[in-house]
């Protein structure tokens, strides 16, 4: 794998003048961030050696080098998911390429469903911990110590100093700061009411189909990780009976994305 990672990184590096310290993975409905950026160059995933194509309409599948408030940043506009039929090694492959390029800080974003009645549709939350319910682990298989430890400690995946900075920014901007435990499932079917109850009993606040595999690999790769989520629907405990569709999720995310972008802009 290391040779393939090097080939992907070399391809990208040859086409970019500089590699920034920070990269952002854009989740469902968040590709409008590009409207805030001064885009320098875009590269389709289809052109990058060993990248698989995105198959979800709301994930464009482009690597973007840009300036955000004058600071260089690398954007992965679109991610891969286990439910697309890819292995978790394929899903997390771009994270390994980012590490090889020299990225130091990784910002993961996503849409999530609420299992905590205190978290409502449109809320912005920051992930403080996760529960991995994917059927496999991205570190499974033959281990190469050049990629990281075989048994990385997972007691502190999400960078505490970054969370403190985000809390300060939220307070200054009068945006409610909320932390959550994220429950990662494989999807693509959404959760039943019984599954919502199970997830809450296990200690999670929000649930989704991404982020956890990427966070595992990024942590093994010793990147600083910040993960932000926009809640896309109410918890069933609220008694609201609306059905969740991909259209309703994207609509909620798009309507709520500006406050996330405001906070991340300050952080950058």
C-alpha positions as MATLAB code, in Angstrom:
seq = 'XXXXXXXXXXXXXXXXXXXXXXXXXXXXXXXXXXXXXXXXXXXXXXXXXXXXXXXXXXXXXXXXXXXXXXXXXXXXXXXXXXXXXXXXXXXXXXXXXXXXXXXXXXXXXXXXXXXXXXXXXXXXXXXXXXXXXXXXXXXXXXXXXXXXXXXXXXXXXXXXXXXXXXXXXXXXXXXXXXXXXXXXXXXXXXXXXXXXXXXXXXXXXXXXXXXXXXXXXXXXXXXXXXXXXXXXXXXXXXXXXXXXXXXXXXXXXXXXXXXXXXXXXXXX';
ca = [
       0.000    0.000    0.000;
       2.822    2.416    0.806;
       3.990    2.427   -2.826;
       0.464    3.229   -4.024;
       0.160    6.007   -1.436;
       3.437    7.484   -2.668;
       2.248    7.364   -6.291;
      -1.002    9.162   -5.392;
       0.816   11.784   -3.320;
       3.429   12.384   -6.025;
       0.679   12.883   -8.631;
      -1.003   15.496   -6.429;
       2.206   17.227   -5.399;
       3.335   17.647   -9.006;
       0.136   19.616   -9.725;
       0.107   21.859   -6.672;
       2.448   24.726   -5.888;
       2.193   24.202   -2.141;
       0.744   21.706    0.327;
      -1.008   23.313    3.315;
      -0.946   22.022    6.886;
      -4.725   21.607    7.095;
      -7.160   19.457    5.117;
     -10.955   19.355    5.325;
     -13.199   16.445    4.327;
     -16.619   17.744    3.286;
     -19.631   15.636    4.210;
     -23.117   15.420    2.756;
     -24.560   18.763    1.690;
     -21.442   20.763    2.587;
     -19.838   21.208   -0.829;
     -21.102   24.825   -0.896;
     -18.053   25.715    1.194;
     -16.263   26.285   -2.120;
     -18.273   29.509   -2.483;
     -16.162   30.963    0.341;
     -12.840   29.870   -1.078;
     -10.352   31.295   -3.499;
      -9.873   28.145   -5.540;
      -6.387   27.618   -6.927;
      -6.777   24.194   -8.531;
      -9.210   21.267   -8.646;
      -8.320   17.643   -9.365;
     -10.984   15.010   -9.981;
     -10.611   11.855   -7.899;
     -10.934    9.950  -11.172;
      -7.528   11.278  -12.248;
      -5.639   10.497   -9.035;
      -3.907    7.108   -9.140;
      -5.476    4.492   -6.826;
      -8.420    6.693   -5.772;
     -11.793    5.033   -6.281;
     -14.673    7.151   -7.660;
     -17.416    8.579   -5.461;
     -20.860    7.145   -6.242;
     -23.049    9.412   -4.059;
     -24.562   12.427   -5.850;
     -24.002   14.799   -2.920;
     -20.250   14.020   -2.909;
     -18.625   15.661   -5.987;
     -15.324   13.769   -5.800;
     -12.751   16.542   -6.184;
      -9.536   17.465   -4.425;
      -9.293   21.244   -4.160;
      -6.368   23.427   -3.192;
      -7.607   26.849   -2.128;
      -7.070   29.888    0.069;
      -9.524   30.544    2.853;
      -9.162   33.984    4.418;
      -5.693   34.062    2.929;
      -4.656   30.709    4.385;
      -3.946   27.679    2.167;
      -6.203   24.684    2.746;
      -6.712   21.336    1.019;
     -10.323   20.242    0.520;
     -11.623   16.731   -0.137;
     -15.006   17.579   -1.637;
     -16.685   14.210   -1.313;
     -15.791   11.108    0.657;
     -16.107    7.361    0.233;
     -18.407    5.173    2.333;
     -18.408    1.508    3.235;
     -21.999    1.207    1.969;
     -20.823    2.072   -1.543;
     -19.224   -1.359   -1.665;
     -15.677   -0.263   -0.900;
     -13.431   -1.808    1.732;
     -12.544    0.390    4.678;
      -8.979    0.452    3.353;
     -10.334    2.074    0.163;
     -12.606    4.392    2.151;
      -9.692    5.690    4.218;
      -7.041    5.654    1.490;
      -7.246    9.457    0.913;
      -6.405   10.041    4.580;
      -3.175    8.085    4.170;
      -2.345   10.159    1.099;
      -2.953   13.366    3.067;
      -0.523   12.156    5.719;
       2.090   11.372    3.065;
       1.624   14.869    1.592;
       2.504   16.395    4.966;
      -0.926   17.396    6.285;
      -0.843   17.965   10.063;
      -4.475   18.791   10.939;
      -7.571   17.040    9.578;
     -11.066   18.507    9.863;
     -13.825   15.960    9.257;
     -17.405   17.085    8.618;
     -20.615   15.116    8.290;
     -24.382   15.003    8.577;
     -25.837   12.966   11.424;
     -29.107   11.819   12.895;
     -29.977   12.654   16.502;
     -30.613   10.013   19.153;
     -30.467   12.643   21.892;
     -33.704   14.658   22.230;
     -31.642   17.693   23.263;
     -30.016   17.775   19.811;
     -32.365   19.060   17.112;
     -32.255   19.205   13.330;
     -29.910   22.003   12.261;
     -27.775   21.914   15.418;
     -24.012   22.168   15.055;
     -22.117   19.669   17.225;
     -18.470   18.706   17.621;
     -17.498   15.095   18.119;
     -15.682   14.344   21.365;
     -15.666   10.535   20.990;
     -17.105    7.787   18.823;
     -18.417    4.228   18.868;
     -17.388    2.095   15.892;
     -20.144   -0.259   14.677;
     -18.744   -0.804   11.191;
     -18.355   -4.529   10.463;
     -14.604   -4.182   10.021;
     -11.724   -1.949   11.058;
      -9.651    0.006    8.493;
      -6.468   -1.203   10.225;
      -7.407   -4.857    9.691;
      -4.968   -6.896    7.597;
      -1.225   -6.997    7.102;
       0.399   -4.224    9.114;
       3.100   -1.884    7.836;
       4.756   -0.062   10.733;
       5.711    2.754    8.351;
       1.992    3.662    8.285;
       1.582    3.702   12.051;
       1.251    1.572   15.149;
      -0.451   -1.820   14.922;
      -2.455   -1.139   18.096;
      -3.013    2.633   18.374;
      -4.487    3.838   21.664;
      -7.947    5.303   21.012;
      -8.700    6.973   24.346;
      -8.236   10.463   22.856;
      -8.891   10.568   19.125;
     -10.316   14.080   18.796;
      -7.817   16.803   19.627;
      -8.678   18.482   22.925;
      -6.912   21.753   22.170;
      -8.803   22.120   18.895;
     -12.082   21.499   20.733;
     -11.164   24.218   23.249;
     -10.403   26.638   20.414;
     -13.728   25.824   18.774;
     -15.595   26.352   22.055;
     -13.983   29.792   22.401;
     -14.871   30.704   18.803;
     -18.482   29.572   19.283;
     -18.825   31.655   22.445;
     -17.412   34.721   20.696;
     -19.792   34.273   17.757;
     -22.771   33.499   20.006;
     -23.180   30.050   18.433;
     -24.167   27.298   20.910;
     -21.218   24.972   21.489;
     -22.299   21.333   21.744;
     -20.243   18.151   22.017;
     -21.463   14.674   21.122;
     -20.531   11.015   20.928;
     -20.873    9.789   17.333;
     -22.082    6.270   16.521;
     -20.710    4.960   13.215;
     -22.839    2.465   11.269;
     -22.286    0.990    7.823;
     -25.652    2.026    6.243;
     -27.075    2.779    3.765;
     -30.470    2.059    5.330;
     -31.425    4.511    8.050;
     -32.058    3.387   11.619;
     -35.230    1.791   12.943;
     -36.819    3.139   16.119;
     -35.463    0.151   18.011;
     -31.972    0.837   16.664;
     -32.244    4.480   17.752;
     -33.050    3.267   21.269;
     -30.115    0.835   21.200;
     -27.698    3.530   20.024;
     -28.794    5.876   22.785;
     -28.509    3.107   25.408;
     -24.943    2.462   24.245;
     -24.027    6.071   25.020;
     -24.139    7.934   21.706;
     -25.811   11.248   20.858;
     -25.693   11.202   17.054;
     -25.427    8.525   14.382;
     -24.030    8.413   10.857;
     -22.357    6.324    8.174;
     -18.909    7.913    7.866;
     -16.099    9.670    9.765;
     -15.189    6.877   12.213;
     -12.990    4.882    9.775;
     -11.288    8.112    8.653;
     -10.711    9.158   12.261;
      -9.162    5.778   13.117;
      -6.675    6.006   10.256;
      -5.955    9.695   10.867;
      -5.267    8.949   14.524;
      -2.972    6.077   13.632;
      -1.249    8.533   11.264;
      -0.774   10.997   14.176;
      -2.862   13.776   12.634;
      -4.646   16.327   14.810;
      -8.360   15.651   14.318;
     -11.395   17.888   14.620;
     -14.793   16.461   13.639;
     -17.921   18.574   13.171;
     -21.442   17.379   12.477;
     -24.696   19.070   11.518;
     -27.721   17.247   12.881;
     -30.110   16.494   10.035;
     -33.187   15.187   11.865;
     -34.832   15.101   15.285;
     -34.578   12.178   17.666;
     -37.652    9.893   17.532;
     -38.059   10.635   21.253;
     -39.260   14.134   20.403;
     -42.443   12.613   18.991;
     -41.999   14.228   15.592;
     -43.082   11.815   12.886;
     -41.326   13.192    9.816;
     -39.676   10.669    7.506;
     -35.993   11.184    6.798;
     -34.980   11.317    3.133;
     -31.691   12.241    1.505;
     -33.452   15.345    0.126;
     -34.549   16.447    3.621;
     -31.063   15.774    4.990;
     -29.362   17.869    2.311;
     -31.915   20.674    2.736;
     -31.299   20.827    6.508;
     -27.527   20.734    6.081;
     -27.502   23.460    3.444;
     -29.710   25.694    5.607;
     -27.426   25.219    8.633;
     -23.999   25.077    7.015;
     -23.103   28.765    7.244;
     -22.609   28.685   11.025;
     -20.241   25.726   10.623;
     -18.331   27.579    7.923;
     -18.177   30.705   10.119;
     -16.597   28.746   12.962;
     -14.125   26.865   10.760;
     -13.125   30.099    9.011;
     -12.074   31.557   12.347;
     -10.204   28.367   13.222;
      -8.338   28.399    9.899;
];
